[in-house]
Every structure is written in structure tokens, then in C-alpha cells.
Amino acid sequence: MMLAPLRSSPQFHPSHRFACLRRARAGAAAVSLALSCSFAAAAAAQEAASGSQAYVPQVGQQGKDVVWVPTPQALVDKMLEMAQATPADNLLDLGSGDGRTVITAAGRGIRAHGIEYNPEMADLARRNAAAAGVADRATFATADLFESNLSGYSVITMFLLPAINDRLRPRLLELKPGTRIVSNSFPMGEWAPDQQATVGGDCQTWCTALLWIVPAQIGGNWKLGGQELKLEQTFQQVSGTLGGEPLRDVVLRGDEISFRAGTAVYRGKVDGNTMEGERSKGAPAWRATRA
């Protein structure tokens, strides 16, 4: 949840909580807005309980590679929706800030982990998770995202600058096919998103989510039923021929592939150096192996 500089926001005052809750009750997005309010309320409660000045991050404060700007709660919800994140997933948030994406995911029963370089911000996120009652599913590491292990997660979320996205892209493309990656507002260079959506309502800035699904690597020559299957791949975009005839309507989504060859429709899954699945019109199942 880090981005480009904006003017600092004032520290939270307890009276702000009631204004937030009145707005939450008034709109259709009551749950999301109330959750957004809870982060500020938690900071105020921590300050009151300790009797001292609690750490309160300022919008636009400098970080290691970027400055901090929180993702609007409505967009956090949209990003998780686009990723189709469920309790079966394991989520990683890069540059997790005050923890709202991780905590929102944990509130939906998802195991979620955040990587945050600023130790004070990571501690704040841990306190926010404890206040939300999800500390058992929401964890945070004080670490450099470029030195962290990104594997083992089925969903990765981020709010980083384009240059940082570009640096991460080669590592992201090496992840398990089907891994869903969602970015707040910023693209991934030449890798076009599979889906893009913008939220409205109370969201005024940074309101667009972009989704990528890590594609299986299938470019090259294959053997399919005694014929040569030649595939050319640029990210999730694939073209090719089967027995010298051009493929049509090729779709690669993670490890799932479909295409038309002649009058048949092929649908299947990629598993390393093997692809196999079903054909249309009652034809036998198909299997391709890398040549």
C-alpha cells in the first residue's frame, strides 16, 4: 500500500470514529467503510490505552522505495473479489502498510501475510490485526520485498510504483501457473492484465484494480496424436499451428488451455511438459508432450 506522495492527513481523533460509522450505516458499503474506520479507531484506542503518543502514519511519508498511501477500502474489497480469494487461498501483500488488505482477507477466513519494510508500520499492522480479532490468520514480516520469498501463495496483492512492478515481473512469472496477482492502479509493463475494474461510490483516487493470472509456459514444439503442435507465447497470449494448420481462439488462463483446430475444440490442463484434456464432438481425449 505504498505509492506517490500526497499531502499528509491529520491524526485520527476519537470523534472521527462516529462520523465514519454514520457514513457506514448510510451506504450500501457499510461493512467495508466500517472496517476502514476501524484502523483509525484502533490507533486512537492504542494511544488512549498507553497514555502516550501512538505511532500514526502520515499519508505521503517516505519509505524505502516509495511513499505510503493507503488503498481505499472499497478497492481492497474489489481486489479480493477479482482474485476470487477464498479460505482455500494463501495471500501475500507486498508493501502491506497498516495491514488493511491482509486484515480484510483474514476477516474472510483467508490466511494472509504482509511484507513491510518499515518496522513501525509492521508493528501497527500487527496491532490492527489483533484489534480486529484476526491475528491468528493475519501475519506480518518486517522485510525487503525484493529479498523475500514470493512462492507458496495463490494470491498476491500490491500497491507499488510501475518501476517496482517491472522489477518484480520476472519473479512473478516464475510462480506457479494460476497464481492471481492484483495491483492497485499500476500496470506490469508489457504484461497486459487479464482483467481491469474501477470502483465508484466514495472512492475518489486510486480506484482501479488490475488482475493477472500467471500463465503456464507452453511456448515451443509439442507432439499431439502424431502431429506437431507449434506454439508461440507472449505472456498469456498464444498462437500456433497443429499439423501446419493455424490454431484459432487460443485461450491460456493459468494452467488451463483451450483452442480450436479444424472442426474440434480442445480443452485441457498444462502440467510441466504435458498437456491433456477433452475434445469436442465425442472425440477421444487428447494428450500432448513437449518435443
DRENDO-1510 file (C-alpha; in Angstrom, 1 decimal, always signed):
<recs>
REC; n; res; u; v; w
REC; 1; MET; +0.0; +0.0; +0.0 .
REC; 2; MET; +2.7; +2.5; -1.0 .
REC; 3; LEU; +2.7; +4.9; -3.8 .
REC; 4; ALA; +3.3; +8.5; -4.8 .
REC; 5; PRO; +3.3; +11.5; -2.4 .
REC; 6; LEU; +0.1; +13.2; -1.3 .
REC; 7; ARG; -0.5; +15.8; +1.4 .
REC; 8; SER; -0.4; +14.5; +4.9 .
REC; 9; SER; -3.6; +13.6; +6.6 .
REC; 10; PRO; -4.4; +14.8; +10.1 .
REC; 11; GLN; -4.1; +12.3; +13.0 .
REC; 12; PHE; -7.2; +10.5; +14.0 .
REC; 13; HIS; -9.4; +12.0; +16.7 .
REC; 14; PRO; -11.9; +9.8; +18.6 .
REC; 15; SER; -14.8; +12.0; +17.3 .
REC; 16; HIS; -13.9; +11.0; +13.7 .
REC; 17; ARG; -15.0; +7.4; +14.5 .
REC; 18; PHE; -18.6; +8.4; +15.0 .
REC; 19; ALA; -18.7; +10.4; +11.7 .
REC; 20; CYS; -17.2; +7.3; +10.0 .
REC; 21; LEU; -19.8; +5.0; +11.4 .
REC; 22; ARG; -22.7; +7.3; +10.5 .
REC; 23; ARG; -21.4; +7.2; +6.9 .
REC; 24; ALA; -21.0; +3.5; +7.1 .
REC; 25; ARG; -24.7; +3.0; +8.1 .
REC; 26; ALA; -25.9; +5.3; +5.4 .
REC; 27; GLY; -24.5; +3.5; +2.4 .
REC; 28; ALA; -24.6; +0.1; +0.7 .
REC; 29; ALA; -20.9; -0.4; +1.5 .
REC; 30; ALA; -21.4; -0.3; +5.3 .
REC; 31; VAL; -19.2; -3.3; +6.1 .
REC; 32; SER; -16.2; -2.0; +4.1 .
REC; 33; LEU; -16.5; +1.5; +5.4 .
REC; 34; ALA; -16.8; +0.4; +9.0 .
REC; 35; LEU; -13.7; -1.7; +8.5 .
REC; 36; SER; -11.8; +1.3; +7.1 .
REC; 37; CYS; -12.9; +3.3; +10.1 .
REC; 38; SER; -11.6; +0.6; +12.5 .
REC; 39; PHE; -8.0; +1.2; +11.5 .
REC; 40; ALA; -8.1; +4.8; +12.6 .
REC; 41; ALA; -10.2; +3.8; +15.7 .
REC; 42; ALA; -7.6; +1.2; +16.7 .
REC; 43; ALA; -4.8; +3.8; +16.6 .
REC; 44; ALA; -6.8; +6.1; +18.8 .
REC; 45; ALA; -7.6; +3.3; +21.3 .
REC; 46; GLN; -3.9; +2.3; +21.4 .
REC; 47; GLU; -2.9; +5.8; +22.2 .
REC; 48; ALA; -5.5; +6.1; +24.9 .
REC; 49; ALA; -4.6; +2.8; +26.5 .
REC; 50; SER; -0.9; +3.5; +26.6 .
REC; 51; GLY; -1.2; +7.1; +27.7 .
REC; 52; SER; +1.4; +8.1; +25.2 .
REC; 53; GLN; +1.6; +9.1; +21.6 .
REC; 54; ALA; +1.0; +6.0; +19.4 .
REC; 55; TYR; +2.5; +5.7; +16.0 .
REC; 56; VAL; +0.2; +7.2; +13.4 .
REC; 57; PRO; +1.5; +7.0; +9.8 .
REC; 58; GLN; +1.1; +10.0; +7.6 .
REC; 59; VAL; -0.1; +9.8; +4.0 .
REC; 60; GLY; +2.9; +10.6; +1.8 .
REC; 61; GLN; +5.5; +9.6; +4.4 .
REC; 62; GLN; +8.8; +8.3; +2.8 .
REC; 63; GLY; +9.5; +4.6; +2.7 .
REC; 64; LYS; +12.4; +2.6; +1.3 .
REC; 65; ASP; +11.3; +2.6; -2.4 .
REC; 66; VAL; +8.0; +4.5; -2.3 .
REC; 67; VAL; +5.9; +6.6; +0.0 .
REC; 68; TRP; +2.9; +5.4; +1.9 .
REC; 69; VAL; -0.6; +5.9; +0.6 .
REC; 70; PRO; -3.4; +3.5; +1.9 .
REC; 71; THR; -5.5; +1.6; -0.6 .
REC; 72; PRO; -9.2; +2.7; -0.3 .
REC; 73; GLN; -11.2; +0.0; +1.5 .
REC; 74; ALA; -13.6; -0.2; -1.4 .
REC; 75; LEU; -10.7; -1.1; -3.7 .
REC; 76; VAL; -9.3; -3.6; -1.2 .
REC; 77; ASP; -12.7; -5.4; -1.4 .
REC; 78; LYS; -12.7; -5.2; -5.2 .
REC; 79; MET; -9.1; -6.6; -5.4 .
REC; 80; LEU; -10.1; -9.6; -3.3 .
REC; 81; GLU; -13.2; -10.1; -5.3 .
REC; 82; MET; -11.4; -10.0; -8.7 .
REC; 83; ALA; -8.8; -12.6; -7.3 .
REC; 84; GLN; -11.8; -14.8; -6.3 .
REC; 85; ALA; -10.0; -15.2; -3.0 .
REC; 86; THR; -11.5; -17.8; -0.6 .
REC; 87; PRO; -10.4; -19.5; +2.6 .
REC; 88; ALA; -8.7; -22.1; +0.4 .
REC; 89; ASP; -6.2; -19.4; -0.6 .
REC; 90; ASN; -3.0; -18.2; +0.9 .
REC; 91; LEU; -2.5; -14.4; +0.3 .
REC; 92; LEU; +0.6; -12.3; +0.2 .
REC; 93; ASP; +0.5; -8.5; +0.3 .
REC; 94; LEU; +3.7; -6.7; -0.9 .
REC; 95; GLY; +4.2; -3.4; +0.9 .
REC; 96; SER; +1.4; -4.1; +3.4 .
REC; 97; GLY; +1.4; -0.7; +5.2 .
REC; 98; ASP; -1.2; -0.5; +8.0 .
REC; 99; GLY; -2.3; -4.1; +7.2 .
REC; 100; ARG; -5.7; -3.4; +5.8 .
REC; 101; THR; -5.5; -5.8; +2.8 .
REC; 102; VAL; -4.1; -8.6; +4.9 .
REC; 103; ILE; -6.7; -7.9; +7.7 .
REC; 104; THR; -9.6; -7.7; +5.3 .
REC; 105; ALA; -8.6; -11.1; +3.7 .
REC; 106; ALA; -8.1; -12.6; +7.2 .
REC; 107; GLY; -11.6; -11.4; +8.1 .
REC; 108; ARG; -12.9; -13.5; +5.2 .
REC; 109; GLY; -11.2; -16.6; +6.5 .
REC; 110; ILE; -8.1; -16.4; +4.3 .
REC; 111; ARG; -4.6; -17.0; +5.6 .
REC; 112; ALA; -2.8; -13.7; +4.7 .
REC; 113; HIS; +0.7; -12.4; +5.2 .
REC; 114; GLY; +2.1; -8.9; +4.6 .
REC; 115; ILE; +5.7; -7.8; +3.9 .
REC; 116; GLU; +6.5; -4.3; +5.1 .
REC; 117; TYR; +9.9; -2.6; +5.3 .
REC; 118; ASN; +9.0; +0.0; +7.9 .
REC; 119; PRO; +9.2; -1.8; +11.3 .
REC; 120; GLU; +6.9; +0.8; +13.0 .
REC; 121; MET; +4.3; +0.3; +10.2 .
REC; 122; ALA; +4.6; -3.5; +10.5 .
REC; 123; ASP; +4.0; -3.3; +14.3 .
REC; 124; LEU; +1.0; -1.1; +13.7 .
REC; 125; ALA; -0.4; -3.7; +11.3 .
REC; 126; ARG; +0.0; -6.4; +13.9 .
REC; 127; ARG; -1.8; -4.3; +16.5 .
REC; 128; ASN; -4.6; -3.6; +13.9 .
REC; 129; ALA; -4.9; -7.3; +13.3 .
REC; 130; ALA; -5.1; -8.1; +17.0 .
REC; 131; ALA; -7.8; -5.4; +17.4 .
REC; 132; ALA; -9.7; -6.9; +14.5 .
REC; 133; GLY; -9.5; -10.3; +16.1 .
REC; 134; VAL; -7.7; -11.9; +13.2 .
REC; 135; ALA; -4.1; -12.1; +14.4 .
REC; 136; ASP; -4.2; -15.9; +14.0 .
REC; 137; ARG; -4.6; -15.6; +10.3 .
REC; 138; ALA; -3.0; -12.2; +9.6 .
REC; 139; THR; +0.8; -12.1; +9.9 .
REC; 140; PHE; +3.4; -9.5; +9.0 .
REC; 141; ALA; +7.1; -9.6; +8.3 .
REC; 142; THR; +9.5; -6.6; +8.5 .
REC; 143; ALA; +11.4; -7.3; +5.4 .
REC; 144; ASP; +12.5; -6.1; +1.9 .
REC; 145; LEU; +10.1; -7.5; -0.7 .
REC; 146; PHE; +13.0; -7.9; -3.2 .
REC; 147; GLU; +14.7; -10.2; -0.8 .
REC; 148; SER; +11.6; -12.1; +0.3 .
REC; 149; ASN; +10.3; -15.5; -1.0 .
REC; 150; LEU; +7.2; -15.0; -3.1 .
REC; 151; SER; +6.4; -18.6; -3.7 .
REC; 152; GLY; +3.8; -20.7; -1.9 .
REC; 153; TYR; +1.0; -18.1; -2.3 .
REC; 154; SER; -2.1; -18.4; -4.5 .
REC; 155; VAL; -2.9; -14.7; -4.4 .
REC; 156; ILE; -0.5; -11.7; -4.4 .
REC; 157; THR; -1.7; -8.1; -3.9 .
REC; 158; MET; +0.3; -4.9; -4.2 .
REC; 159; PHE; +0.2; -1.1; -4.4 .
REC; 160; LEU; +3.6; -0.3; -5.8 .
REC; 161; LEU; +5.0; +2.0; -8.5 .
REC; 162; PRO; +5.3; +0.8; -12.1 .
REC; 163; ALA; +9.1; +0.6; -12.0 .
REC; 164; ILE; +8.9; -1.7; -9.0 .
REC; 165; ASN; +6.2; -3.8; -10.7 .
REC; 166; ASP; +8.6; -4.1; -13.6 .
REC; 167; ARG; +11.4; -5.3; -11.4 .
REC; 168; LEU; +9.1; -7.9; -9.8 .
REC; 169; ARG; +7.6; -9.1; -13.0 .
REC; 170; PRO; +10.2; -11.8; -13.9 .
REC; 171; ARG; +9.9; -13.3; -10.4 .
REC; 172; LEU; +6.1; -13.2; -10.6 .
REC; 173; LEU; +6.1; -15.0; -14.0 .
REC; 174; GLU; +8.1; -17.8; -12.4 .
REC; 175; LEU; +5.4; -18.5; -9.8 .
REC; 176; LYS; +3.0; -21.5; -10.0 .
REC; 177; PRO; +0.7; -21.1; -13.0 .
REC; 178; GLY; -2.7; -19.9; -11.9 .
REC; 179; THR; -1.4; -17.6; -9.2 .
REC; 180; ARG; -3.5; -14.5; -9.1 .
REC; 181; ILE; -1.8; -11.1; -8.9 .
REC; 182; VAL; -3.8; -7.9; -8.2 .
REC; 183; SER; -2.3; -4.4; -8.4 .
REC; 184; ASN; -3.9; -1.2; -7.3 .
REC; 185; SER; -3.8; +1.2; -10.3 .
REC; 186; PHE; -0.4; +0.4; -11.7 .
REC; 187; PRO; +0.4; -1.9; -14.7 .
REC; 188; MET; +3.1; -4.6; -15.1 .
REC; 189; GLY; +4.9; -3.1; -18.2 .
REC; 190; GLU; +4.3; -5.1; -21.3 .
REC; 191; TRP; +2.4; -7.8; -19.5 .
REC; 192; ALA; -1.2; -6.8; -20.1 .
REC; 193; PRO; -3.8; -7.6; -17.3 .
REC; 194; ASP; -6.3; -10.3; -17.7 .
REC; 195; GLN; -9.0; -8.1; -16.1 .
REC; 196; GLN; -9.3; -4.5; -15.0 .
REC; 197; ALA; -12.1; -2.8; -13.0 .
REC; 198; THR; -12.7; +0.6; -11.4 .
REC; 199; VAL; -14.8; +1.2; -8.3 .
REC; 200; GLY; -17.0; +4.2; -7.8 .
REC; 201; GLY; -19.0; +5.5; -4.9 .
REC; 202; ASP; -16.9; +7.1; -2.2 .
REC; 203; CYS; -13.6; +6.1; -3.8 .
REC; 204; GLN; -12.1; +9.2; -5.3 .
REC; 205; THR; -8.4; +8.3; -6.0 .
REC; 206; TRP; -6.5; +5.1; -6.7 .
REC; 207; CYS; -9.7; +3.2; -7.5 .
REC; 208; THR; -8.7; +0.8; -10.3 .
REC; 209; ALA; -7.6; -2.8; -9.8 .
REC; 210; LEU; -5.7; -4.9; -12.3 .
REC; 211; LEU; -5.6; -8.7; -12.3 .
REC; 212; TRP; -3.1; -11.0; -13.8 .
REC; 213; ILE; -3.1; -14.8; -13.8 .
REC; 214; VAL; +0.4; -16.3; -14.0 .
REC; 215; PRO; +0.4; -18.3; -17.3 .
REC; 216; ALA; +1.9; -21.7; -17.8 .
REC; 217; GLN; +5.0; -21.7; -20.0 .
REC; 218; ILE; +4.0; -23.5; -23.1 .
REC; 219; GLY; +5.9; -21.9; -26.0 .
REC; 220; GLY; +7.8; -24.4; -28.2 .
REC; 221; ASN; +7.2; -27.6; -30.0 .
REC; 222; TRP; +4.9; -30.4; -28.9 .
REC; 223; LYS; +3.7; -33.8; -30.2 .
REC; 224; LEU; -0.1; -34.3; -30.2 .
REC; 225; GLY; -1.5; -37.5; -31.7 .
REC; 226; GLY; +1.2; -37.9; -34.2 .
REC; 227; GLN; +1.1; -34.3; -35.3 .
REC; 228; GLU; +3.4; -31.4; -34.5 .
REC; 229; LEU; +1.9; -28.7; -32.3 .
REC; 230; LYS; +3.9; -25.5; -32.5 .
REC; 231; LEU; +3.1; -22.7; -30.0 .
REC; 232; GLU; +4.4; -19.2; -29.8 .
REC; 233; GLN; +3.8; -17.4; -26.5 .
REC; 234; THR; +4.0; -13.8; -25.2 .
REC; 235; PHE; +2.8; -13.9; -21.6 .
REC; 236; GLN; -0.8; -15.3; -21.7 .
REC; 237; GLN; -1.1; -14.6; -25.5 .
REC; 238; VAL; -0.6; -17.7; -27.5 .
REC; 239; SER; -0.7; -18.6; -31.2 .
REC; 240; GLY; +0.4; -21.6; -33.2 .
REC; 241; THR; -0.3; -24.5; -35.6 .
REC; 242; LEU; -1.3; -28.1; -35.3 .
REC; 243; GLY; -0.2; -30.2; -38.3 .
REC; 244; GLY; +0.6; -27.0; -40.1 .
REC; 245; GLU; -2.9; -25.6; -39.7 .
REC; 246; PRO; -3.4; -22.4; -37.7 .
REC; 247; LEU; -5.0; -22.7; -34.3 .
REC; 248; ARG; -8.0; -20.4; -33.5 .
REC; 249; ASP; -9.4; -19.0; -30.4 .
REC; 250; VAL; -6.5; -19.9; -28.2 .
REC; 251; VAL; -7.0; -19.1; -24.5 .
REC; 252; LEU; -4.4; -19.7; -21.8 .
REC; 253; ARG; -5.6; -18.9; -18.3 .
REC; 254; GLY; -3.1; -20.1; -15.7 .
REC; 255; ASP; -2.6; -23.8; -16.4 .
REC; 256; GLU; -5.9; -24.1; -18.4 .
REC; 257; ILE; -5.8; -24.0; -22.2 .
REC; 258; SER; -8.4; -24.2; -24.9 .
REC; 259; PHE; -8.1; -23.8; -28.7 .
REC; 260; ARG; -9.8; -24.8; -32.0 .
REC; 261; ALA; -8.0; -26.9; -34.6 .
REC; 262; GLY; -10.0; -27.9; -37.7 .
REC; 263; THR; -13.6; -28.6; -36.5 .
REC; 264; ALA; -12.5; -29.7; -33.0 .
REC; 265; VAL; -12.3; -27.7; -29.8 .
REC; 266; TYR; -9.5; -28.8; -27.4 .
REC; 267; ARG; -9.7; -28.1; -23.7 .
REC; 268; GLY; -7.2; -29.2; -21.1 .
REC; 269; LYS; -4.6; -28.5; -18.5 .
REC; 270; VAL; -0.9; -28.0; -18.6 .
REC; 271; ASP; +1.4; -29.9; -16.2 .
REC; 272; GLY; +5.0; -29.2; -16.9 .
REC; 273; ASN; +5.9; -30.9; -20.2 .
REC; 274; THR; +2.5; -32.5; -20.6 .
REC; 275; MET; -0.9; -31.1; -21.7 .
REC; 276; GLU; -4.0; -33.2; -21.8 .
REC; 277; GLY; -7.8; -32.9; -21.8 .
REC; 278; GLU; -11.0; -33.4; -23.7 .
REC; 279; ARG; -12.0; -32.8; -27.3 .
REC; 280; SER; -15.4; -31.8; -28.6 .
REC; 281; LYS; -17.9; -33.9; -30.7 .
REC; 282; GLY; -17.2; -37.0; -28.8 .
REC; 283; ALA; -13.6; -37.3; -30.0 .
REC; 284; PRO; -11.1; -39.2; -27.8 .
REC; 285; ALA; -9.2; -37.4; -25.1 .
REC; 286; TRP; -6.0; -35.7; -26.2 .
REC; 287; ARG; -2.5; -35.6; -24.8 .
REC; 288; ALA; +0.5; -33.5; -25.9 .
REC; 289; THR; +4.1; -33.9; -24.8 .
REC; 290; ARG; +6.9; -31.4; -25.3 .
REC; 291; ALA; +9.1; -32.4; -28.1 .
</recs>
